[in-house]
C-alpha cells in the first residue's frame, strides 16, 4: 500500500475518533448542564415553598394581631364617641350648673384616656421578608403599607392624648383645692365652679378637636382598613386551599 494512502486512512480514522470523542464530551456537558438546571429548579422550588410557608405563618400571626387590635380599637372608639357629644355640648355653652352636677362623664372627661398599642410583631417579621425579597407580593406589600400608614400616626396621636390627660391631672393636683376630695371619691362644689370656668372649657375644646375629631377619626379609619386587610388574608387562604384540593 502506498504510503500516502495509508496516511490518509490513519488520518481518517483519527478524525472519526476525535469526532466521536467530541460528540461524547458534548453529550456529557449537556447532561451536566441539564443536571445543574434541574437541581437549581428543584432548589428554587424548595426555597419558594419555604418562603411561602414562612409568609403563611407570618400572615397567621398578623391575623391574630389585627383581630385583637380591632377589638381594642373598637372599644376605644366607643369610649371616645360617648364623650364626643358631652364635649361638644360643653364648648357650645349648653351645660348649666345643674347639667354639670348630673354629668357622670364630666369629672373625668379630660383626665382619662384609653391606652392603645398596636401589635406589630407580625408586621415587623413581614417587613423583613418584603424588604429582602426581589419578587414583590401584592398582599404582603399592601399589609406593609397599611402598617406604615397607621402605626406611626396612631402612636403619635395616642402619645399626645396621653400627655394631655396627664398634664390636666398634674395641673389639678397642683392648683385645684378640690383635687384630693374628688380623687378619693367625694364630691366638692368647687369642682362644679371649675367646670363653669373658661379654663375648663378651653381644655374641653382642645380635647374635642384632638381626641374626638382627629384621633377617633383615625381609629375608625384604622379599623376599616384592618377589616379589609383581614378579608384579603382570608381570601388568600381560601385560594390556597382551592389550589391544593
N, C-alpha and C positions, 0 to 999 in steps of 0.2 A: 504494500500500500504506500502510495506516495506520501511523503512527509507532510505536505501542506493539507492533504485530505484528512489525515489522522489528526492534525492540529485543529482543523475545523470541527471535527466530530467531538474532540475533547472540549473545545470552546462551547459548542452547542450543548453538551451535557452539563457543563459547569453553569451555563446560563439558566438551564432548566432547574438545577439545584437551587441557585440563587433566587429564582422566581418563586419556587415552591417555599423556600425559607421566608422570603418577604411576605408571601401570602399568609403563611402560618403566623409570622410575627404580627402582621396586621390584624389577623383574627384574634390573637392574644390581646392586643391593645384594645380592640373593640370590646372584648369580653371584660377586660379590666375596667374600662371607662363605663360600660353598662353597669357593672357591679357597683362602681362608685356612685353613679347616678341613682341606682336603686337604693343603695344604702343611705344616700343623702335624702332621698324622698321619704324613706321609712323614718329617718331621724327627724325630718321636718314634720312628718305626720305625728310622730310621738310627742315632739315639742309642742305642736298645736293642741294635741289632746291634753297635755299637762297644763298648758296656758289656759285652755278652756275650762278645765277642772278648777284651776285656781280662780279664774274670773267668776265662775259659777258660785264658788264658796264665798267670795267677796260680795257678790250680789246678794247672797242669802244674808250675810252679815248686815249689809246696808238695808235690806228689807226689815230686819229686826229693829235697826236703829230708827228708820223712818216711821215704823208703826208705833214705836214708843214715843218718838218725838212729836208726832201728830196728835197723840193723846195729851201730852203735856202742853203743847201749844194750844190745842183746843180748849183746855181748862184755863189757860192764861187769857185767851180771847174772851171767854165768858166772864172771867174776873174783871177785866178792864171794860167790857161792854156794860156791866152792871153799874160801873162808876161813871160812864160817859154822860148819861142823862142828868145825873146829880151834879157833876162838874159844870155842865152847860147851864143848868138852872141857876147855880150859884153865881157864875160870871155874868149872867143876864139879870142879876138882882131880883130873882123870883123867889128867893128864900127869905122868909121873915124869921124873927127870933123864935117863934113857935115851931117853924119848919126845922130849924137847926136842932131844937131840943128833941124833936121826934125822929130826926135823921140818924139811923144807925151806922151809916157809912161815913158820915161827915167827920167824926173824930179821927179816923184813920185813913181818910181819903188820900191824902198826900204824904203819908208817912209809912205806907206799906207797899210792897211790890211782890211779884211772883218770880222767884229765882229760876232762871232758864239757861240751860247749857245744852246745845245741840250735840248729840253723839256723833263724832266724826272719825271713829276708829276705822270703820269700814271704808269711809271716803279716803282716808289717808293711804290705806293699802291700795285702793283702786287708782288713786292719782299716780302712785309709783309705777303701776303697771302701764297706765296710759302714757306717762312721760317716757318710759323706756321702750315702748312699742313703736315700730315703724309703721305697721298697719293699724290704722285707727278704726275702732268700732264705734258706730253711731251712738248706740245706747250708753256705752261707758263714757264717751266724750260728753254726752248730754248730762249725765249724772255729775260729772266733774264740774261742768259749767253751772249746774244748779247749786252745788255747794259753794262754788266760788262767788256766786251772786248773793247768796243769803247769809252764809256763815259770818263773814266779817261785819256785815251791816247789822245783823241781829245782835252780835256781840257788842258792837259799838253803841247801839241804842239801848241795849239791856244794861250796859255799864252806866250810861247816862241816867237812866231811870233809877237804878240802884243808888247812885251817888246823890241824886236829887232828893230821894226819900230819906236817906241817912242824914243829909245836910239839914233837912227840916227837923228831924228828931234832935240833932245836936243843937240847932238854934233854939228849939223849945226848951230843951234841957237847961240851956244857959240863960234864957231870957224870960221864960214864962212861969209865973208863980203857981199855975195850976198843974204843971207837968207831973209832979210827984204824986198828986192825988189821982189824976186821970190814969196814969200808967199802973197804978195799984188797983184800978177797978172802981174808983169812986168818982162821982161827978162833981164838977166845980163850976159855978155860974160864970166864973171868969173865962172859962173855955168858950162859952157862947158869945161873950163880949168879943173875944178874939176872932171868932168866926164871922162876925159882922164888920171886922176891920178890913181896910184896903190891903193890908199886907197879906192876909189870908187869901183874899180874892185874887190878888196878883199871883200868888203861888198856885192857886187852883187853875188860873188861866194858863199858866205855863204847863202845868200837869195835863190840862185838856189838849193843848196843842202837841206836846211832845209824846205823851203816853196814849191818850185816847184816839188821837188822829193819826199821827205818824207811826208810832211803834205798833199799835194794834192793827193798823192797816197793813204793815209789813208782815206781821204774824199771820194775818189772813192770807196774804199772797204766798207766804211760805207753805201754809197748809194746803192751799190749792195746787201749787206746783209739786209738792211732795206726793200728793194723791196721784198726780199724773205720772210721776216717776215710778211709783209703786205699780200702777197699771201697766206701764211699759215693761217693767221687770217681769210681771206676771205673764204678759203676752209672750215674752221671750221664752219663759219656762214652758208654756203651753206649746209653742212652736217646736222646741227641742223634744218634747215628749211625743209629738206627732211624727217627727222625723225618725225617732228611734223605733216607733211601733211599725 
